[in-house]
Amino acid sequence: LTQARKMSAWAASHVLAVGQFDDAMLRELFTLSMRMKRMVARKGKVDILHGKVLANVFYEPSTRTMCSFDTAMKRLGGDVISVNESSSSAKKGETIEDTVRCLQCYCDVLVLRHPEKGTAARAAVVASKPIINAGDGVGEHPTQALLDLFTIVDTRPGSASGASSEAVGLGGLTLTLVGDLKHGRTVHSLSLLASQLEPPPRIAMAAPAALAMPVAIREQLVQRGVQVDECEDLAQLLPHTDVLYVTRVQRERFSTAAEYEAVAGSYVVDKKLMERAPESMIVMHPLPRVDEIATDVDSDPRAKYFEQMENGMYVRMALLALVLGADLSLLEE
């Protein structure tokens, strides 16, 4: 057995929710993510997953998540098969359980996105191969939270992301979440993951009342000792913000156009607003954006959302290598 198989808690595991991750797992993943970043810069590809196949199973549209998993697997020497809602037998009434039972015959790991909360957990019950949750409706998006946290610690002075002996912590920082916090699975996962850190950050929230963070998640944060501040006025929170995490209002989560229009455009981060923000603050967004971050912010060195997107590939490369038990000794430095 390789060292990864013998020692890693990630090996052969489903990745369903951020509650699975402890500090040792985060340190291992982030250290390997940095190695992947250096490897890609140096030679682009390494064949440590040669002979392995990933199934991308997406029942909702995706650009970044689907493409980064696809590229991550190929940069590690593996192969990818892709299934979407229009090409799957779900259109014929097939259950997700039967789809997984069939697809796992052709692959070694399944990456699943589905509009219904809890679907990844249902799939894992019947799966004999690892299931990676790529977003389940308004539930969680654990790999997005991992790449978000990696981006935050990687941009901090004295970052612990590349040092396996240091705990991953955000103590003393304020993470401000903005936009659709009700439906946004990215902010659900990131806030819960951040709350597990020792120490956790302070979490501030700016959202219209109709799009506030679900009470159950807010209560979990408070129970874990996180200082939570809520204010609809982003301008009041901005001067004390270290990480501004912006989300779009998700049109697809509303039952009527009128409900969407009532809250669309609630917050816009533009050059004028950024003039009032701390110089050390960073701006993140899981993308895609609509109009909540103006394009005049893109050239601001505090804008990290495209770097964040790139980091997604490195983190998912590391994740796949660990879950599939790759021989990491082949990653020559």
C-alpha positions in Angstrom: 0.0 0.0 0.0 1.1 3.6 -0.7 1.7 6.0 2.1 -1.4 7.9 1.0 -3.6 4.8 1.4 -2.1 3.9 4.8 -2.2 7.3 6.4 -4.7 9.6 4.8 -8.2 10.0 6.3 -9.3 11.1 2.8 -8.5 7.7 1.1 -11.6 6.0 -0.4 -13.9 8.5 1.5 -17.0 10.1 0.3 -16.9 13.9 0.4 -20.4 15.0 1.2 -20.3 17.9 3.8 -17.7 20.1 5.5 -18.5 18.5 8.9 -16.3 15.6 7.8 -13.1 17.6 7.8 -10.8 18.1 10.8 -7.6 20.2 11.1 -5.3 17.4 10.1 -7.2 16.7 6.9 -7.2 20.4 6.0 -3.5 20.6 6.6 -2.8 17.5 4.5 -5.1 18.8 1.7 -3.7 22.3 1.6 -0.1 21.2 1.7 -0.7 18.9 -1.2 -2.6 21.6 -3.0 0.5 23.8 -2.9 2.5 21.0 -4.3 0.0 20.6 -7.1 0.2 24.3 -7.8 4.0 24.1 -8.1 3.8 21.0 -10.3 1.4 22.6 -12.7 3.6 25.7 -13.0 6.7 23.5 -13.6 5.4 20.8 -16.0 1.6 20.9 -16.3 0.9 17.2 -15.7 1.9 14.1 -13.8 0.6 10.6 -14.3 -0.2 9.6 -10.7 -3.8 8.7 -11.5 -3.1 6.9 -14.8 -5.8 4.2 -15.3 -8.3 5.9 -13.0 -11.6 7.2 -14.4 -13.7 10.1 -12.9 -17.5 10.4 -13.7 -18.7 14.0 -13.8 -22.5 13.7 -13.1 -24.1 17.1 -13.3 -27.9 17.6 -13.1 -27.4 21.4 -12.9 -25.4 23.8 -15.1 -21.8 24.2 -14.2 -18.7 25.8 -15.7 -16.0 26.1 -13.0 -16.8 23.1 -10.9 -17.3 20.7 -13.8 -14.3 21.9 -15.8 -11.9 22.1 -12.8 -12.7 18.5 -11.8 -12.3 17.5 -15.4 -9.0 19.3 -15.8 -7.8 18.2 -12.3 -8.3 14.5 -13.2 -6.6 14.9 -16.6 -3.6 16.8 -15.2 -3.1 13.8 -12.9 -3.1 11.4 -15.8 -6.7 10.1 -15.4 -9.7 10.0 -17.7 -13.2 11.5 -17.4 -16.6 10.6 -18.5 -19.4 13.2 -18.3 -23.2 12.9 -17.8 -25.7 15.7 -17.6 -29.4 15.9 -17.1 -30.2 16.0 -20.9 -28.0 12.9 -21.6 -28.9 10.8 -18.6 -31.7 8.3 -18.1 -33.1 10.5 -15.4 -35.2 11.9 -18.3 -36.7 8.4 -18.5 -37.4 8.3 -14.7 -34.3 6.6 -13.5 -33.5 7.2 -9.8 -30.2 8.7 -8.7 -29.5 5.5 -6.8 -29.8 3.4 -10.0 -27.8 5.9 -12.0 -24.9 5.7 -9.4 -25.1 1.9 -9.2 -24.6 1.8 -13.0 -22.0 4.6 -13.4 -19.8 3.2 -10.7 -19.2 0.1 -12.9 -17.3 2.4 -15.3 -15.4 4.7 -13.0 -13.4 5.0 -9.8 -14.9 8.2 -8.3 -18.2 10.1 -9.0 -18.6 13.9 -8.8 -22.3 14.7 -8.4 -24.2 17.9 -8.7 -28.0 17.8 -8.2 -30.7 20.4 -7.6 -32.2 18.5 -4.6 -30.7 18.9 -1.2 -29.4 15.6 0.3 -29.0 13.8 -3.1 -25.2 13.3 -2.6 -25.9 11.6 0.7 -28.5 9.3 -0.9 -26.1 8.4 -3.6 -23.4 7.6 -1.1 -25.7 5.0 0.6 -25.7 2.8 -2.4 -22.2 3.7 -3.8 -19.2 1.4 -3.6 -17.0 4.1 -5.1 -16.3 7.5 -3.5 -19.0 10.2 -4.1 -17.9 13.8 -4.1 -20.7 16.3 -3.6 -20.4 19.1 -6.2 -23.4 20.9 -4.8 -26.8 19.6 -3.7 -29.5 22.2 -4.2 -29.5 24.7 -1.4 -27.6 22.3 0.8 -23.7 22.2 0.7 -20.8 22.6 -1.7 -17.9 21.2 0.3 -15.2 21.4 -2.3 -16.0 25.1 -3.0 -15.6 25.7 0.8 -12.2 23.9 0.7 -10.9 26.0 -2.2 -12.4 29.2 -0.6 -10.6 28.5 2.7 -7.4 27.6 0.8 -7.6 31.0 -1.0 -8.1 32.9 2.3 -5.2 31.2 4.1 -2.9 31.4 1.0 -3.4 35.2 0.8 -2.7 35.8 4.5 0.7 36.9 5.7 2.4 33.9 7.3 -0.1 31.6 5.6 -0.4 28.1 7.1 -1.6 26.5 3.9 1.8 25.3 2.9 3.0 24.3 6.3 1.7 20.9 7.5 2.8 21.5 11.1 0.6 24.6 11.5 -3.1 24.6 12.3 -5.5 26.1 9.8 -7.1 29.0 11.7 -8.7 32.4 10.9 -8.6 33.9 14.4 -8.7 37.7 14.5 -10.2 37.9 11.0 -13.7 39.0 10.0 -15.4 37.2 7.2 -18.3 39.2 5.7 -20.8 37.2 3.7 -23.0 39.3 1.2 -26.0 38.6 -0.9 -28.2 35.5 -1.1 -27.3 33.7 2.1 -30.6 31.8 2.2 -30.1 29.8 -1.0 -26.3 30.0 -1.3 -24.8 26.6 -0.7 -21.3 28.1 -1.0 -21.8 30.4 2.0 -23.5 27.6 3.9 -20.5 25.4 3.5 -17.9 28.1 4.0 -19.4 29.5 7.2 -19.8 26.0 8.7 -16.2 25.1 7.7 -14.8 28.3 9.1 -16.7 27.7 12.4 -14.8 24.4 12.8 -11.4 26.1 12.8 -9.4 26.8 16.0 -9.8 29.7 16.3 -12.7 30.6 14.0 -13.1 34.0 12.4 -15.8 36.5 13.3 -18.6 36.2 10.7 -20.7 39.2 9.5 -23.7 38.9 7.2 -25.3 41.4 4.9 -28.4 40.2 3.2 -32.0 41.4 2.6 -34.3 40.0 5.2 -35.8 37.6 2.6 -32.4 36.2 1.9 -31.0 35.9 5.4 -28.8 32.9 6.5 -31.0 29.9 7.5 -31.7 30.0 11.2 -30.4 26.4 11.6 -27.0 27.4 10.2 -26.8 30.6 12.2 -27.6 28.6 15.4 -24.8 26.2 14.6 -22.3 29.0 14.3 -23.3 30.6 17.6 -23.2 27.2 19.4 -19.6 26.8 18.2 -18.7 30.1 19.7 -18.5 32.2 16.5 -19.3 35.9 16.9 -22.1 36.5 14.3 -23.1 40.0 13.3 -26.0 40.7 10.9 -26.7 44.0 9.3 -28.5 44.8 6.0 -26.2 47.8 5.5 -23.0 46.6 4.0 -21.3 50.0 4.4 -21.4 49.6 8.2 -19.7 46.2 8.0 -17.1 47.0 5.4 -14.5 49.0 7.5 -14.0 46.0 9.8 -14.0 43.3 7.0 -10.9 41.2 6.2 -12.6 38.9 3.6 -15.6 40.1 1.7 -17.4 37.1 0.2 -20.0 38.2 -2.4 -22.7 36.0 -3.8 -25.2 36.5 -6.6 -29.0 36.4 -6.0 -29.8 33.0 -7.6 -32.7 33.5 -10.1 -33.1 29.7 -10.4 -34.0 29.4 -6.7 -37.1 31.6 -7.0 -40.6 30.3 -7.9 -41.6 33.6 -9.6 -39.9 36.4 -11.5 -41.5 38.9 -9.1 -39.9 37.3 -6.1 -36.5 37.5 -7.8 -36.9 41.0 -9.0 -37.8 42.2 -5.5 -34.3 41.3 -4.2 -32.1 41.4 -7.3 -29.4 44.0 -7.2 -29.6 44.4 -3.4 -25.8 44.8 -3.2 -23.3 46.0 -5.7 -19.5 46.1 -5.0 -18.0 48.7 -7.2 -14.9 50.9 -7.3 -16.6 53.6 -5.2 -17.5 51.1 -2.5 -14.0 49.7 -2.6 -12.5 53.1 -1.8 -14.1 52.7 1.7 -12.7 49.2 2.2 -9.5 48.3 4.1 -6.4 48.1 2.0 -5.7 44.6 3.3 -9.2 43.3 2.6 -9.7 40.7 -0.1 -12.8 40.2 -2.3 -14.0 36.7 -3.2 -16.9 35.4 -5.2 -17.7 31.7 -6.1 -18.8 32.9 -9.6 -20.7 33.3 -11.9 -21.4 36.9 -11.1 -24.3 38.9 -12.6 -24.0 42.5 -11.5 -23.1 42.2 -7.8 -19.4 43.0 -8.5 -18.8 45.7 -11.1 -16.1 45.0 -13.6 -14.2 48.1 -12.5 -13.2 46.1 -9.4 -11.4 43.4 -11.4 -8.2 45.4 -11.7 -8.1 46.0 -7.9 -5.3 43.9 -6.4 -7.8 43.0 -3.6 -10.0 41.2 -6.1 -9.2 37.5 -5.7 -12.1 35.8 -7.4 -10.2 34.7 -10.5 -7.3 33.5 -8.4 -9.9 31.7 -6.2 -11.2 29.9 -9.3 -7.7 28.8 -10.3 -7.1 27.5 -6.8 -10.1 25.3 -7.3 -8.2 23.2 -9.8 -5.2 22.7 -7.4 -7.4 21.8 -4.4 -9.5 19.3 -6.5 -6.3 17.8 -7.9 -5.1 17.2 -4.3 -8.5 15.9 -3.3 -8.7 13.4 -6.1 -5.1 12.2 -5.4 -5.9 11.6 -1.8 -9.3 10.1 -2.2 -8.0 7.7 -4.9 -4.8 6.8 -3.0 -2.2 8.1 -5.5 1.4 7.4 -5.0 2.5 10.9 -4.0 6.2 10.0 -4.1 5.9 10.5 -7.9 5.2 14.2 -7.4 8.8 15.2 -7.9 9.6 18.6 -6.4 
